[in-house]
Amino acid sequence: MRRQVTEQDREASLIREYRGIVRFPRRVFQRILPERRTPERCVEAYYLQRTRFESIAERKLRRRQLTEDGNVEISGRDLREGAPRTPSLGMGHRR
């Protein structure tokens, strides 16, 4: 019995088979690191938030948002887009 290939199967295959480069400028870490950015701190921040970066890369692959050379570039906007919304505390309530 043959199983029909779905769009979800194709997307999963695309992500598994991706062999490109995922790039992001050091400026992306400006949003993550409160202190001065150094290559070592950027690498550490990457590993601490690796799941988040991988999710963003997968989303960009699914949407086929690739650079001209077929790679993925993560920007500060991508980090903001995937960030959970937090309510602002104390805003709009005056006594």
CYANA upper distance limits for C-alpha pairs under 8 A (distance plus 0.5 A):
  5 VAL  CA      9 ASP  CA      6.62
  5 VAL  CA     10 ARG  CA      7.81
  6 THR  CA     10 ARG  CA      7.01
  7 GLU  CA     11 GLU  CA      6.76
  8 GLN  CA     12 ALA  CA      6.68
  9 ASP  CA     13 SER  CA      6.61
 10 ARG  CA     14 LEU  CA      6.61
 11 GLU  CA     15 ILE  CA      6.79
 11 GLU  CA     62 ARG  CA      6.78
 12 ALA  CA     16 ARG  CA      6.67
 13 SER  CA     17 GLU  CA      6.45
 14 LEU  CA     18 TYR  CA      6.49
 14 LEU  CA     61 LEU  CA      8.23
 14 LEU  CA     62 ARG  CA      8.44
 15 ILE  CA     58 GLU  CA      7.03
 15 ILE  CA     61 LEU  CA      7.28
 15 ILE  CA     62 ARG  CA      8.15
 20 GLY  CA     70 GLY  CA      7.37
 20 GLY  CA     71 ASN  CA      5.72
 20 GLY  CA     72 VAL  CA      7.97
 21 ILE  CA     71 ASN  CA      5.67
 21 ILE  CA     72 VAL  CA      6.79
 22 VAL  CA     57 ALA  CA      7.61
 22 VAL  CA     71 ASN  CA      6.61
 22 VAL  CA     72 VAL  CA      5.17
 22 VAL  CA     73 GLU  CA      6.18
 22 VAL  CA     74 ILE  CA      7.76
 23 ARG  CA     71 ASN  CA      8.24
 23 ARG  CA     72 VAL  CA      6.69
 23 ARG  CA     73 GLU  CA      5.20
 23 ARG  CA     74 ILE  CA      6.69
 24 PHE  CA     28 VAL  CA      7.06
 24 PHE  CA     73 GLU  CA      6.00
 24 PHE  CA     74 ILE  CA      5.41
 24 PHE  CA     75 SER  CA      6.71
 25 PRO  CA     29 PHE  CA      8.37
 25 PRO  CA     74 ILE  CA      8.40
 25 PRO  CA     75 SER  CA      7.92
 26 ARG  CA     30 GLN  CA      7.83
 26 ARG  CA     37 ARG  CA      8.08
 26 ARG  CA     42 CYS  CA      7.62
 27 ARG  CA     31 ARG  CA      8.33
 27 ARG  CA     76 GLY  CA      8.23
 28 VAL  CA     32 ILE  CA      8.03
 28 VAL  CA     74 ILE  CA      8.41
 28 VAL  CA     75 SER  CA      6.56
 28 VAL  CA     76 GLY  CA      5.53
 29 PHE  CA     33 LEU  CA      6.23
 29 PHE  CA     37 ARG  CA      7.69
 29 PHE  CA     42 CYS  CA      6.95
 29 PHE  CA     45 ALA  CA      8.21
 30 GLN  CA     34 PRO  CA      7.77
 30 GLN  CA     37 ARG  CA      7.62
 31 ARG  CA     76 GLY  CA      7.87
 32 ILE  CA     45 ALA  CA      7.92
 33 LEU  CA     37 ARG  CA      7.32
 33 LEU  CA     41 ARG  CA      8.42
 33 LEU  CA     42 CYS  CA      8.42
 33 LEU  CA     45 ALA  CA      7.93
 37 ARG  CA     41 ARG  CA      6.69
 37 ARG  CA     42 CYS  CA      7.00
 38 THR  CA     42 CYS  CA      6.64
 39 PRO  CA     43 VAL  CA      6.73
 40 GLU  CA     44 GLU  CA      6.75
 41 ARG  CA     45 ALA  CA      6.53
 42 CYS  CA     46 TYR  CA      6.58
 43 VAL  CA     47 TYR  CA      6.89
 44 GLU  CA     48 LEU  CA      6.75
 45 ALA  CA     49 GLN  CA      6.66
 46 TYR  CA     50 ARG  CA      5.90
 46 TYR  CA     53 PHE  CA      8.08
 49 GLN  CA     53 PHE  CA      6.97
 50 ARG  CA     54 GLU  CA      6.60
 51 THR  CA     55 SER  CA      6.62
 52 ARG  CA     56 ILE  CA      6.83
 53 PHE  CA     57 ALA  CA      6.71
 54 GLU  CA     58 GLU  CA      6.60
 55 SER  CA     59 ARG  CA      6.64
 56 ILE  CA     60 LYS  CA      6.74
 56 ILE  CA     74 ILE  CA      7.90
 56 ILE  CA     78 ASP  CA      7.35
 56 ILE  CA     79 LEU  CA      8.14
 56 ILE  CA     82 GLY  CA      7.68
 57 ALA  CA     61 LEU  CA      6.69
 57 ALA  CA     72 VAL  CA      7.18
 57 ALA  CA     74 ILE  CA      7.69
 58 GLU  CA     62 ARG  CA      6.66
 59 ARG  CA     63 ARG  CA      6.73
 60 LYS  CA     64 ARG  CA      6.36
 60 LYS  CA     65 GLN  CA      5.51
 60 LYS  CA     66 LEU  CA      7.63
 60 LYS  CA     72 VAL  CA      7.62
 61 LEU  CA     65 GLN  CA      6.59
 61 LEU  CA     66 LEU  CA      7.53
 61 LEU  CA     72 VAL  CA      8.00
 65 GLN  CA     72 VAL  CA      7.64
 66 LEU  CA     70 GLY  CA      5.78
 66 LEU  CA     71 ASN  CA      5.88
 66 LEU  CA     72 VAL  CA      5.57
 66 LEU  CA     73 GLU  CA      7.80
 67 THR  CA     71 ASN  CA      5.80
 67 THR  CA     72 VAL  CA      6.52
 67 THR  CA     73 GLU  CA      7.42
 74 ILE  CA     78 ASP  CA      6.56
 74 ILE  CA     79 LEU  CA      8.23
 75 SER  CA     79 LEU  CA      7.24
 76 GLY  CA     80 ARG  CA      6.85
 77 ARG  CA     81 GLU  CA      6.49
 78 ASP  CA     82 GLY  CA      6.81
 79 LEU  CA     83 ALA  CA      6.60
